[in-house]
Amino acid sequence: MPHLRGDLDFLLLDPNSLRIYAKYIDNRAKAACSDDLGSVRGSILGYIRNTPEYMNATTINPIHTLKTECGWYNIAISRLLCPQDRLAEFDADPEAFCASVCNGEANFKITADDHPLLLYNNTLADPNDPMAGLMCSDLLKMAYQSLWTGPSSVGKKPGHTEKICGRPSIASTYGITQVEPRTIAYVAVLVQFALNSQTQWSRVHIDFDSAEWYKQLLEPFKSPSWAKKMLEW
């Protein structure tokens, strides 16, 4: 909202106009989020199939896998939602692990404090170090590129330019030239939703609160050295 700062002086004098303005901003934000969710959802399953490191990825059909068949109802997808530090437990008996999560068993509550495999680069990850490989997954990178710089940029090196017909990318339209912690966290939330079994957006799914998770995702960036290294990656 380019003129919001100047408009606020006038809006504060008229509470009714301020409410209308706020409602308009909220509606536009929801519409944009809905578009972004659709964009990520439409491509994410295909990206999983094309990423060899993900176990059983070939069992996912990008076209015919229904949303209600995703999440903890699909072994390959649920592995990506599994907390990275519980991966060995999941792999020992995936069906039992998924059933326990769906049934809400006390020791299987997946919450905003748990960082799932979808965030991690497996070659860098360390079960004893939650920061190792965090936010460096190929899947997250592909989703990030697809959303901000367009599907044609997926897999391309930073700085790659290619003239593509059609609507300009979000990054091009709004002059976004660098990766920011909040945009990474935003894409991670979209990916998590795209992989779960919710048919409509809701902040909480089973025991997982997406809004709280978004805040948790920003915490590691408070470490300057880690943030610098991660953003450079």
Residue pairs with C-beta under 8 A, 6 or more apart in sequence:
1 7
1 25
7 21
10 17
11 17
11 18
11 21
12 18
33 201
34 201
36 147
36 186
36 190
37 190
37 193
37 194
37 201
39 146
39 147
40 143
40 146
40 147
40 187
40 190
40 191
40 193
40 194
41 67
41 193
41 194
43 143
43 146
43 151
44 139
44 143
44 191
44 194
44 195
45 60
45 61
45 62
45 65
46 62
47 139
47 142
47 143
47 146
47 154
48 54
48 57
48 60
48 76
48 77
48 80
48 139
49 57
49 58
49 60
49 62
51 57
51 138
51 139
51 142
53 122
53 138
54 76
54 79
54 80
54 139
55 76
55 79
55 91
56 75
56 76
56 79
57 76
59 74
59 75
59 76
60 74
60 76
60 77
65 74
67 197
67 198
67 199
68 197
68 199
69 197
70 77
70 195
70 196
70 197
71 77
71 78
71 81
71 195
71 196
71 197
71 198
71 205
72 78
72 81
72 98
72 101
72 102
72 196
72 197
72 206
73 98
73 102
73 197
75 94
75 95
75 98
77 195
78 90
78 94
78 97
78 98
78 101
79 87
79 90
79 91
79 94
79 117
80 116
80 117
80 118
80 139
80 195
81 110
81 116
81 117
81 118
81 192
81 195
81 196
82 90
82 97
82 110
82 116
82 117
83 110
83 114
83 115
83 116
83 117
84 115
84 116
84 117
84 119
84 120
84 125
84 127
84 130
85 127
85 130
86 114
87 117
87 127
88 127
89 97
90 97
97 108
100 107
100 108
101 108
101 109
101 110
101 206
102 206
104 206
104 207
109 206
109 207
110 116
110 206
110 207
110 208
111 207
111 208
111 209
111 212
112 208
112 209
112 210
112 212
112 213
112 215
112 216
113 216
115 130
115 134
115 216
116 192
117 137
118 137
118 139
118 140
118 188
118 191
118 192
118 195
119 134
119 135
119 137
119 140
119 188
120 133
120 134
120 136
120 137
121 133
121 136
121 137
121 138
122 133
122 137
123 133
124 132
124 133
124 136
125 132
125 133
126 132
126 133
131 220
131 223
131 226
134 220
134 230
135 184
135 188
135 217
135 220
135 230
136 230
136 233
139 191
140 184
140 187
140 188
140 191
142 154
142 155
143 187
143 190
143 191
143 194
144 179
144 183
144 184
144 187
145 153
145 154
145 155
145 156
146 153
146 154
147 170
147 187
147 190
148 169
148 170
148 171
148 176
148 183
148 187
149 169
149 170
149 171
149 172
150 164
150 169
152 162
152 164
153 160
153 162
153 169
156 162
170 176
171 177
176 183
178 231
179 231
181 217
181 218
181 221
181 227
181 231
182 218
184 217
185 214
185 217
185 218
186 214
188 213
188 214
188 217
189 210
189 213
189 214
189 217
192 208
192 210
192 213
193 201
193 205
193 210
196 205
196 208
197 205
198 205
203 209
203 210
203 211
204 210
220 226
220 227
220 230
221 227
221 230
